[in-house]
């Protein structure tokens, strides 16, 4: 019986035309096609690859999961050869992805799994991270971060965004927060958690201090509840003696708000994460209120929600297979077929 392999891997989204194979030719191949081409070079025949999450064009991953079966391995002359070990297969796939993609995709781990393992249908959660830099214009952001984070001009009210995110927690109808082209017949999805937290400023800010003045206006960094938005911006030094305790706090005042929005669910609708992020950002800049966001959700109309934000700042962090089921936060009329 042919063994089933599970691979965990990372890729840079802008190098590919999404994950899923397409029926028409494209300049940048989809991730699925690149993997299948590599496996064909290794084994001498076409091997279908199944993905756990069908990421869009531009979306990156650091913990994508796929599976495939291998029946045999043949040399170029057609001679039967022994199958590679998981460790050898990891190296072989990376070596055979082709020169156009060798710097854009990397297999992290390969393992043999049970024959009934399905990377997509068995997944109990998928976690995405969207990176944002508030109080920063597109022309001010360092080139190192260009297309890796979303620059947002106004100062954002992180506390309000955190409160607004609670609207999405639990099981709901997300019709207002999916693409008009979404093919899923059921708009019900279950959100496990949404976390909004500070991200450490990249090293480029340490090596070039003048970059710390790129913010559009001066403001204490970060804005928001410090307990909910943990970061590296505040350093506290405590000195203890037998009678006194002295605490000194130093706060970085770059004016920038560099943070991530982490969203976890069993499955998502097409563009759901990016439309939810867009909505939270509109709450953060004061364009819509929390009550208005509630109303947008209740309308179940894509036209009611803000436009979809860019794909490049979004990353698939992990795919898990042992999470408990999310309980509905309110009665719903239909159950979800969460296979998308």
C-alpha positions in Angstrom: 0.0 0.0 0.0 1.4 3.4 -1.0 2.3 5.6 2.0 0.7 9.0 2.6 3.0 11.9 3.3 2.2 15.1 5.3 4.4 18.1 4.6 4.6 21.4 6.6 6.1 24.3 4.7 6.4 28.0 4.2 6.2 30.3 1.2 6.2 33.9 0.1 2.8 34.7 -1.3 3.7 37.3 -3.9 5.9 34.7 -5.8 2.9 32.6 -6.6 -0.6 32.9 -8.1 -2.3 31.7 -4.9 -2.3 28.1 -3.8 -4.7 26.2 -6.0 -4.0 25.0 -9.5 -5.6 27.0 -12.3 -7.2 25.9 -15.6 -5.4 28.7 -17.5 -1.7 29.6 -17.9 -0.2 32.1 -15.6 3.3 33.6 -15.3 3.6 32.8 -11.6 2.6 29.2 -10.9 0.3 28.4 -8.0 2.0 26.7 -4.9 0.1 23.5 -5.6 1.5 23.3 -9.1 5.1 24.0 -8.0 4.9 21.1 -5.5 3.4 18.7 -8.0 6.1 19.6 -10.5 8.7 18.9 -7.9 7.3 15.5 -6.9 7.0 14.5 -10.6 10.7 15.2 -11.1 11.5 13.1 -8.1 9.3 10.1 -8.7 8.8 10.1 -12.5 5.0 10.5 -12.6 2.3 13.0 -11.6 1.4 13.0 -7.9 -1.7 15.1 -6.8 -1.1 17.4 -3.8 -3.9 18.4 -1.4 -3.6 21.6 0.6 -5.1 22.4 4.0 -5.8 26.1 3.1 -6.3 27.6 -0.3 -4.5 30.9 0.2 -5.1 33.7 -2.2 -2.5 35.3 -4.5 -0.2 37.4 -2.3 -0.9 35.6 1.0 2.1 34.0 2.6 2.4 31.0 4.9 4.8 29.8 7.6 2.8 26.7 8.6 0.9 25.5 5.5 0.1 21.7 5.4 -0.4 19.4 2.5 -0.6 15.6 1.9 0.0 13.3 -1.0 0.5 9.5 -1.7 3.5 8.0 -3.3 3.2 4.6 -5.0 6.6 4.2 -6.5 9.8 6.1 -7.6 11.4 5.6 -11.0 14.6 6.8 -12.6 14.6 8.8 -15.8 15.2 5.5 -17.6 12.1 3.9 -16.0 14.0 1.8 -13.4 12.2 1.1 -10.1 13.9 2.8 -7.2 13.4 2.7 -3.4 11.2 5.4 -1.9 13.0 8.3 -0.1 12.8 8.7 3.6 10.9 11.6 4.9 14.1 13.5 5.6 15.4 12.8 2.1 12.1 13.8 0.6 12.2 17.1 2.4 15.5 17.9 0.8 14.5 16.5 -2.6 11.3 18.6 -2.9 13.2 21.8 -1.9 15.9 21.0 -4.5 13.4 20.3 -7.3 10.9 23.2 -7.0 12.8 25.0 -9.8 15.1 28.0 -9.9 12.2 30.4 -10.2 10.8 29.3 -6.8 13.8 28.0 -4.8 13.9 31.3 -2.8 10.2 31.5 -2.3 9.1 28.1 -0.9 10.6 25.8 1.7 9.5 22.4 3.0 10.1 22.4 6.8 9.1 18.9 7.7 7.9 15.7 6.0 6.3 12.8 7.8 4.4 9.6 7.0 0.8 9.6 8.3 -2.2 7.3 8.5 -3.9 6.5 5.2 -7.1 8.3 6.3 -5.4 11.5 7.2 -6.7 14.5 5.2 -4.9 17.8 5.7 -7.9 19.8 4.8 -10.9 18.0 6.2 -9.2 16.9 9.4 -8.0 20.3 10.3 -9.6 21.7 13.4 -8.3 25.3 13.1 -6.3 27.6 10.9 -4.6 30.7 12.3 -3.8 33.8 10.3 -1.9 37.0 11.2 -2.4 40.3 9.5 0.4 42.9 10.0 -0.5 46.7 10.3 1.6 49.8 10.8 -0.6 52.7 11.9 0.3 56.4 11.8 2.4 55.7 8.8 1.9 56.5 5.1 2.9 54.2 2.2 5.7 56.5 1.1 7.2 56.5 4.7 7.3 52.8 5.4 10.8 51.2 5.1 11.3 49.2 1.9 12.1 46.1 4.0 8.4 46.2 5.1 6.8 47.3 1.9 4.0 44.8 1.0 4.8 42.8 4.2 2.7 45.2 6.4 -0.3 47.4 5.7 0.5 51.1 6.3 -2.4 53.1 7.7 -2.2 56.9 7.9 -4.4 57.7 10.9 -3.6 56.9 14.5 -5.8 53.9 15.4 -7.8 53.4 18.5 -6.6 49.9 19.4 -8.9 49.6 22.4 -11.9 50.1 20.2 -10.6 47.6 17.8 -10.3 45.0 20.5 -13.8 45.7 21.7 -15.1 45.5 18.2 -13.4 42.1 17.6 -15.6 40.5 20.2 -18.5 40.8 17.7 -16.9 38.2 15.5 -16.1 35.6 18.3 -18.3 32.5 18.2 -20.5 31.1 15.4 -22.1 33.6 13.1 -23.4 34.3 9.6 -20.5 36.1 7.9 -22.3 36.9 4.6 -21.2 40.6 5.0 -17.6 39.5 5.3 -17.0 37.3 2.4 -16.1 37.9 -1.3 -19.0 38.3 -3.7 -17.4 35.5 -5.6 -17.3 33.1 -2.6 -18.5 29.7 -3.8 -19.4 28.3 -0.4 -23.2 27.6 -0.1 -23.2 28.2 3.7 -21.9 31.5 5.2 -21.8 30.2 8.8 -18.3 30.2 10.4 -17.0 29.8 13.9 -14.2 32.2 15.1 -12.2 30.8 18.0 -10.2 33.9 18.9 -9.1 37.3 17.6 -5.9 38.7 19.2 -4.6 42.2 18.6 -1.1 42.7 19.9 2.0 44.8 19.3 4.8 43.4 17.1 8.5 44.3 17.8 9.9 46.9 15.4 12.2 45.3 12.9 16.0 45.7 13.2 16.0 48.3 10.4 14.6 50.8 13.0 17.5 50.1 15.3 20.2 50.5 12.6 18.6 53.6 11.2 17.2 55.7 14.1 15.9 58.4 11.7 13.2 55.9 10.6 11.7 56.3 14.0 10.5 59.8 12.9 8.5 58.6 9.9 5.2 58.7 11.7 2.7 61.3 10.5 2.1 62.7 13.9 3.6 62.4 17.4 1.8 60.0 19.8 2.7 57.7 22.6 3.4 54.2 21.2 1.5 51.9 21.6 -2.0 53.2 21.8 -4.4 50.7 23.5 -4.6 48.6 26.6 -1.1 47.5 27.5 -2.3 44.1 28.9 -4.1 43.3 25.7 -1.4 44.6 23.4 1.9 43.2 24.7 5.0 44.4 23.0 8.6 45.3 23.4 8.1 49.0 23.6 8.1 49.3 27.4 11.1 48.1 29.5 10.8 48.1 33.2 13.8 47.9 35.5 13.1 47.1 39.2 15.7 47.5 41.9 15.0 45.9 45.3 16.6 46.6 48.7 15.6 45.5 52.1 13.3 48.5 52.5 12.5 50.0 49.1 11.5 49.1 45.6 12.3 51.5 42.7 10.7 51.1 39.3 11.9 52.9 36.2 9.9 52.7 33.0 11.2 53.8 29.6 8.7 54.2 26.7 9.7 54.3 23.0 7.9 57.2 21.4 8.3 56.5 17.7 4.7 57.4 17.1 4.3 54.2 15.0 1.7 51.5 15.8 3.1 48.2 14.6 0.8 45.4 15.5 -0.8 42.2 14.3 -4.4 41.0 14.1 -4.4 37.2 14.7 -7.6 35.4 13.8 -8.3 31.7 14.4 -11.1 29.5 13.1 -11.7 26.0 11.8 -12.3 27.4 8.3 -12.9 30.7 6.6 -15.0 32.0 3.7 -13.2 33.5 0.7 -11.5 36.8 1.7 -13.2 36.6 5.1 -10.1 37.4 7.2 -9.1 40.4 5.0 -12.7 41.9 5.1 -12.9 41.4 8.9 -9.5 43.2 9.3 -10.7 46.0 7.0 -13.8 46.4 9.2 -11.7 46.5 12.5 -9.4 49.1 11.0 -12.4 51.3 10.1 -13.5 51.1 13.7 -9.9 52.0 14.8 -9.8 55.1 12.7 -13.3 56.2 13.8 -15.0 55.9 10.5 -17.5 53.3 11.8 -18.7 52.6 15.3 -18.9 49.3 17.1 -22.7 49.5 16.8 -22.4 50.1 13.1 -20.2 47.1 12.8 -22.9 45.1 14.5 -25.4 46.4 12.0 -23.1 45.5 9.1 -22.9 41.9 10.3 -26.7 41.7 10.7 -27.3 43.0 7.2 -25.6 39.8 5.7 -24.7 41.9 2.7 -21.1 42.2 1.3 -21.8 45.7 0.1 -22.3 46.9 3.6 -18.7 46.0 4.8 -15.6 48.0 3.8 -13.4 47.0 0.8 -11.0 44.1 1.2 -7.5 45.0 2.4 -4.3 43.9 0.6 -3.3 40.3 0.6 0.5 40.6 1.1 0.4 41.5 4.8 -1.6 38.3 5.6 0.2 35.1 6.7 -1.1 31.6 7.4 0.6 30.9 10.7 -0.5 27.4 11.7 -2.9 24.6 10.8 -4.0 22.5 13.8 -5.6 19.1 14.1 -6.6 18.8 17.8 -8.6 21.9 18.7 -12.0 21.7 20.5 -15.1 22.7 18.6 -16.2 26.3 19.0 -19.7 26.6 20.6 -22.2 28.9 19.0 -22.5 32.2 20.8 -26.1 32.6 19.7 -28.8 30.4 17.9 -28.2 30.1 14.2 -30.6 28.9 11.5 -28.2 26.6 9.7 -25.1 24.6 10.4 -21.9 25.2 8.6 -20.1 22.8 6.2 -16.7 24.1 7.2 -14.6 22.5 4.4 -13.5 25.7 2.7 
